[in-house]
Amino acid sequence: MRLSYLRNRAHFLNYNRVVNRSGEKRALLKSLIAILLVIGCLWASQWQYHRGQDRSARNATIEAQVNIPAEDLESLKSDVELNEWRAVKTSGTFDADTQILLRNRYFEGKYGYAVLTRFTTKNGDSIWVDRGWVAAGASATVAPVTPKVPTGLVSITARLRLDSSLPSGSFFALPVNRDGDLISKLNAQSGSASENYYLDLISGSDPLLTPNAPAEIPSLSDGPHLAYAVQWILFAGLVIYGRYLIRKMDLTSGEVLPSKEL
């Protein structure tokens, strides 16, 4: 009788060891998944934080640049990246026949176009000048009414912009000519046809040059990046807490036995 009891107990303990070993393997897998999720959350938090820092630094740079008094373009164009957003002054002539409209631009919630016109300085530099926003025409095939381009030599004040910052979008050629080719995006952005920068027009010697809706400075808010960074940290905490609850449930259900019970 005693021998039979000992055999049954030994069998029971051996079964528990097998079950516990299997349960521990599943527990380790769950823990590994939890660790990977926590690492992912912390990485995402760091990424959002650094994005916020970069945006804050960019905003500070823009705010500082736009408040500097205008200088001659010739003195700043050698380092456009360093001087982007600076106000510049230059003189030259507009080419009314070399003009494009950039689709999908909005102003105060209204659909329209950005007007870019070729400008040649007195030194012969060819530059695209964003003359501001105009409302769309009556239909998609009707070109909008654009501000007249003054003839002859004019002086302008504008913001210096990187060529890579040229607003994205499809182009609508002016004047409307079904037999002519659209002015290509490459022609608008490549150094072979223009300088490696463009200008956002602010004002000019001719009143016609002052845009009714000039190109806007981007929003200088820091955005939601810091909040997102904190949110990802909270997610990591939830993963850790969730893993603790699952472990507790496993122990309670008997799927995994504490070592002291073996």
Stockholm file with secondary structure:
# STOCKHOLM 1.0

chainA/1-262         MRLSYLRNRAHFLNYNRVVNRSGEKRALLKSLIAILLVIGCLWASQWQYHRGQDRSARNATIEAQVNIPAEDLESLKSDVELNEWRAVKTSGTFDADTQILLRNRYFEGKYGYAVLTRFTTKNGDSIWVDRGWVAAGASATVAPVTPKVPTGLVSITARLRLDSSLPSGSFFALPVNRDGDLISKLNAQSGSASENYYLDLISGSDPLLTPNAPAEIPSLSDGPHLAYAVQWILFAGLVIYGRYLIRKMDLTSGEVLPSKEL
#=GR chainA/1-262 SS CHHHHHHHHHHHHHHHHHHHHHHHHHHHHHHHHHHHHHHHHHHHHHHHHHHHHHHHHHHHHHHHHHTSCCEEGGGTGGGHHHHTTCEEEEEEEEEEEEEEEEEEEEETTEEEEEEEEEEEETTCCEEEEEEEEEECCSSTTSCCCCCCCCCSCEEEEEEEEEGGGSCCCCEEEESCCTTSCCCCHHHHHCTTTSCSEEEEEEEESSGGGSCSSCCCCCCCCCTTHHHHHHHHHHHHHHHHHHHHHHHHHHHHHTSSCCGGGC
#=GC SS_cons         CHHHHHHHHHHHHHHHHHHHHHHHHHHHHHHHHHHHHHHHHHHHHHHHHHHHHHHHHHHHHHHHHHTSCCEEGGGTGGGHHHHTTCEEEEEEEEEEEEEEEEEEEEETTEEEEEEEEEEEETTCCEEEEEEEEEECCSSTTSCCCCCCCCCSCEEEEEEEEEGGGSCCCCEEEESCCTTSCCCCHHHHHCTTTSCSEEEEEEEESSGGGSCSSCCCCCCCCCTTHHHHHHHHHHHHHHHHHHHHHHHHHHHHHTSSCCGGGC
//
